[in-house]
Amino acid sequence: MLIDSHCHLNYKGLVEEQQAVLARARAAGVTGFLNISTREREWADIIALAEQESDVWASVGIHPHEADTHADLGEAALLEAAAHPRVVAIGETGLDYYYDHSDRQTQQALFRTHIAVSRETGLPLIVHTRDAEDDTAAILSDEMGKGAFPALIHCFTASADFGRKVIDMGLTISLSGIITFKNAKDLQAVATEVPEDRLLVETDAPFLAPIPHRGRVCEPAFVADTARFVAGLRGVSEEDLRATTSRNFFNLFTKAAA
């Protein structure tokens, strides 16, 4: 088994040949896909694909880049969408201060809205954070104090200190193809410290293709390359890494397991 825990199958670069993309991934041993939404207008199509494909699950959420255009989105809309049987996660959500495409306070407010829905539904929160470690950690810690919720940091690229903070809060860490890049030595060191039961792998396709595919449109099939690389970093077999991350996926995304 091998799960791509974060991909965008409805994005340009993949959607044009979606069935072929899925077929290539399955041939590479990928047995499950979590298809991530970033805008409300995507939800219907992403859920529809999950209805059609038994190994594809859906998330509902608003990326921080889109926060300004969804400033009025309340918990009710997320809760209604999350009730669908193929929706297994809330997000992606979070904070992105690198691009600042949306007002920071609006990002923070919408992040907390997603957290409240994660807490109420029990569905894991998928967190995006870039150049916003302090505020991300502060909001997660504050909200955990109001009641626990399951969550993961997707496409982890943050500092070792931030990694330890979120692990201490009970979060999971997902590694993307960035881990294979030659300039990712600090991230590679963090990857060896993640507890075995808190580790996932992903592509974030169509972005961030791992070596040896760098420069190409990323596909879910390439999660096999990331898994192989992470296994080497951690000194375990590729088969063990595949089994561990798949088990962790279903332990976190319990609705997918059901």
C-alpha positions as CSV (number, residue, x, y, z in Angstrom):
1,M,0.0,0.0,0.0
2,L,1.0,3.6,-0.6
3,I,-1.2,6.7,-0.1
4,D,-0.7,10.1,-1.7
5,S,-2.0,12.0,1.2
6,H,-2.3,15.4,-0.6
7,C,-2.8,16.0,-4.3
8,H,-4.9,18.3,-6.5
9,L,-6.3,16.0,-9.2
10,N,-8.7,18.7,-10.4
11,Y,-5.9,21.2,-11.1
12,K,-4.5,22.2,-14.5
13,G,-1.8,19.7,-15.5
14,L,-3.7,16.7,-14.1
15,V,-7.4,17.3,-14.8
16,E,-6.9,17.2,-18.5
17,E,-5.9,13.5,-18.4
18,Q,-7.2,12.6,-14.9
19,Q,-7.9,8.9,-15.7
20,A,-4.5,8.4,-17.2
21,V,-2.9,10.1,-14.2
22,L,-4.7,7.8,-11.8
23,A,-3.8,4.7,-13.9
24,R,-0.1,5.6,-13.8
25,A,-0.2,6.1,-10.1
26,R,-2.0,2.8,-9.5
27,A,0.6,1.1,-11.7
28,A,3.3,2.6,-9.4
29,G,1.6,1.0,-6.4
30,V,-0.4,4.0,-5.2
31,T,-3.5,2.6,-3.6
32,G,-5.2,5.8,-2.3
33,F,-5.4,9.5,-3.0
34,L,-6.6,12.4,-0.9
35,N,-7.8,15.1,-3.4
36,I,-7.5,18.5,-1.8
37,S,-9.7,21.6,-2.3
38,T,-8.6,25.2,-2.0
39,R,-11.8,27.1,-3.0
40,E,-15.5,26.6,-2.4
41,R,-16.2,26.4,-6.1
42,E,-14.0,23.3,-6.4
43,W,-15.9,21.3,-3.8
44,A,-18.5,19.8,-6.0
45,D,-16.1,18.6,-8.6
46,I,-13.7,17.2,-6.0
47,I,-16.5,15.3,-4.3
48,A,-17.8,14.1,-7.6
49,L,-14.4,12.4,-8.4
50,A,-14.4,10.8,-5.0
51,E,-17.9,9.4,-5.7
52,Q,-16.6,7.9,-8.9
53,E,-13.3,6.5,-7.7
54,S,-13.3,4.2,-4.7
55,D,-9.6,4.9,-3.9
56,V,-10.0,8.7,-4.0
57,W,-11.2,10.8,-1.1
58,A,-12.0,14.5,-0.8
59,S,-11.3,17.4,1.4
60,V,-13.2,20.7,1.8
61,G,-11.5,23.9,2.7
62,I,-10.2,27.3,1.7
63,H,-6.5,27.9,1.1
64,P,-5.0,31.0,2.8
65,H,-4.4,32.5,-0.6
66,E,-8.2,32.5,-1.1
67,A,-9.1,33.9,2.3
68,D,-10.0,37.4,1.1
69,T,-12.6,36.0,-1.4
70,H,-14.1,33.7,1.3
71,A,-14.0,36.1,4.2
72,D,-17.7,35.5,4.9
73,L,-17.5,31.7,4.7
74,G,-18.9,30.4,8.0
75,E,-18.8,27.1,9.7
76,A,-22.2,26.1,8.3
77,A,-20.9,25.8,4.7
78,L,-18.0,23.7,5.7
79,L,-20.1,21.5,8.0
80,E,-22.7,20.8,5.3
81,A,-20.0,19.8,2.8
82,A,-18.1,17.8,5.4
83,A,-21.1,15.6,6.0
84,H,-20.7,13.9,2.6
85,P,-19.5,10.3,3.0
86,R,-16.5,10.8,0.7
87,V,-15.2,13.9,2.5
88,V,-12.6,12.8,5.0
89,A,-10.7,16.1,5.9
90,I,-11.0,19.8,6.4
91,G,-8.7,22.0,4.4
92,E,-6.3,22.9,3.2
93,T,-6.3,25.9,5.4
94,G,-3.7,27.9,7.4
95,L,-1.4,30.9,6.9
96,D,0.8,32.0,4.1
97,Y,2.8,35.2,4.8
98,Y,5.3,34.5,1.9
99,Y,2.9,35.6,-0.8
100,D,0.4,37.5,1.3
101,H,-2.3,37.0,-1.3
102,S,-4.9,37.6,1.4
103,D,-5.0,39.9,4.5
104,R,-3.3,38.2,7.4
105,Q,-6.1,38.8,9.9
106,T,-8.6,37.3,7.4
107,Q,-6.3,34.3,7.0
108,Q,-6.2,33.9,10.7
109,A,-9.9,34.2,11.2
110,L,-10.7,31.6,8.5
111,F,-8.0,29.3,9.9
112,R,-9.9,29.3,13.2
113,T,-13.2,28.7,11.4
114,H,-11.7,25.5,9.9
115,I,-10.3,24.4,13.2
116,A,-13.8,24.8,14.8
117,V,-15.2,22.6,12.1
118,S,-12.5,20.0,12.5
119,R,-13.1,19.9,16.2
120,E,-16.9,19.5,15.7
121,T,-16.7,16.8,13.0
122,G,-13.6,15.0,14.1
123,L,-12.2,15.3,10.6
124,P,-8.5,16.0,10.4
125,L,-7.4,19.6,9.7
126,I,-4.9,19.9,6.8
127,V,-2.6,22.9,7.6
128,H,-0.6,24.9,5.1
129,T,2.0,27.2,6.6
130,R,4.6,29.3,4.9
131,D,6.7,32.0,6.6
132,A,4.1,32.0,9.4
133,E,5.5,29.6,11.9
134,D,5.0,31.7,15.0
135,D,1.4,32.6,14.3
136,T,0.5,29.1,13.0
137,A,1.9,27.5,16.2
138,A,0.2,30.1,18.4
139,I,-3.2,29.6,16.8
140,L,-2.9,25.8,16.9
141,S,-1.9,25.9,20.6
142,D,-4.6,28.4,21.5
143,E,-7.3,26.3,19.7
144,M,-6.0,23.1,21.2
145,G,-6.7,24.7,24.6
146,K,-10.4,25.0,23.6
147,G,-10.6,21.3,22.7
148,A,-8.4,18.9,20.9
149,F,-8.7,18.2,17.1
150,P,-6.8,16.0,14.7
151,A,-4.5,17.8,12.3
152,L,-1.4,17.6,10.1
153,I,1.1,20.0,8.6
154,H,1.1,19.2,4.9
155,C,4.2,19.6,2.7
156,F,6.3,20.3,5.8
157,T,9.2,22.7,5.1
158,A,9.3,24.5,8.5
159,S,12.0,24.6,11.1
160,A,12.9,21.7,13.5
161,D,11.7,23.8,16.4
162,F,8.2,24.2,14.7
163,G,8.2,20.5,14.0
164,R,8.8,19.7,17.6
165,K,6.1,22.1,18.7
166,V,3.4,20.5,16.4
167,I,4.5,17.0,17.3
168,D,4.1,17.9,21.0
169,M,0.6,19.1,20.2
170,G,-0.3,15.7,18.7
171,L,-0.1,16.7,15.0
172,T,1.2,14.6,12.1
173,I,3.8,15.7,9.5
174,S,3.6,15.1,5.8
175,L,6.6,15.2,3.6
176,S,6.5,16.1,-0.1
177,G,9.0,15.9,-3.0
178,I,10.8,18.8,-1.6
179,I,12.6,16.4,0.8
180,T,14.5,15.0,-2.2
181,F,16.0,18.3,-3.3
182,K,19.7,18.8,-2.9
183,N,19.3,22.0,-0.9
184,A,16.9,20.4,1.6
185,K,19.5,19.2,4.1
186,D,17.8,20.9,7.1
187,L,14.4,19.4,6.1
188,Q,16.1,16.0,5.6
189,A,17.4,16.2,9.2
190,V,13.9,17.0,10.5
191,A,12.5,14.0,8.6
192,T,14.7,11.6,10.6
193,E,13.2,12.9,13.9
194,V,9.5,12.6,13.1
195,P,8.0,9.8,15.2
196,E,7.2,6.7,13.2
197,D,3.4,7.0,13.9
198,R,3.3,10.7,12.9
199,L,4.7,10.5,9.4
200,L,2.9,10.8,6.0
201,V,4.1,11.3,2.4
202,E,2.4,13.3,-0.4
203,T,3.0,14.8,-3.8
204,D,1.1,18.1,-3.6
205,A,0.7,17.3,-7.4
206,P,0.8,19.0,-9.8
207,F,3.5,20.9,-7.9
208,L,6.9,20.0,-6.4
209,A,7.9,17.0,-8.4
210,P,10.6,15.0,-6.6
211,I,13.9,14.1,-8.0
212,P,14.3,12.4,-10.6
213,H,11.2,14.2,-12.0
214,R,12.0,17.8,-11.0
215,G,10.9,20.3,-13.6
216,R,8.0,18.1,-14.8
217,V,4.3,18.3,-13.8
218,C,4.1,16.4,-10.6
219,E,1.9,13.3,-10.6
220,P,0.6,11.2,-7.7
221,A,2.7,8.3,-9.1
222,F,5.8,10.2,-7.9
223,V,4.9,9.7,-4.3
224,A,6.7,6.4,-4.7
225,D,10.0,8.3,-5.3
226,T,9.4,10.4,-2.2
227,A,8.6,7.3,-0.1
228,R,11.8,5.6,-1.4
229,F,13.9,8.6,-0.5
230,V,12.4,9.0,3.0
231,A,12.9,5.3,3.6
232,G,16.6,5.8,2.8
233,L,16.9,8.8,5.1
234,R,15.3,6.9,8.0
235,G,17.2,3.7,7.4
236,V,14.2,1.5,6.8
237,S,13.0,-0.5,3.8
238,E,10.8,1.1,1.2
239,E,8.2,-1.6,2.0
240,D,8.2,-0.7,5.7
241,L,7.9,3.0,4.9
242,R,5.0,2.4,2.6
243,A,3.2,0.2,5.2
244,T,3.9,2.7,8.0
245,T,2.7,5.8,6.2
246,S,-0.4,4.0,4.9
247,R,-1.3,2.8,8.4
248,N,-0.8,6.3,9.7
249,F,-3.0,7.7,7.0
250,F,-5.9,5.5,7.9
251,N,-5.3,6.0,11.7
252,L,-5.6,9.8,11.1
253,F,-8.3,9.8,8.4
254,T,-10.6,7.4,10.1
255,K,-13.5,8.2,7.8
256,A,-11.5,6.9,4.9
257,A,-10.8,3.7,6.8
258,A,-14.5,3.2,7.5
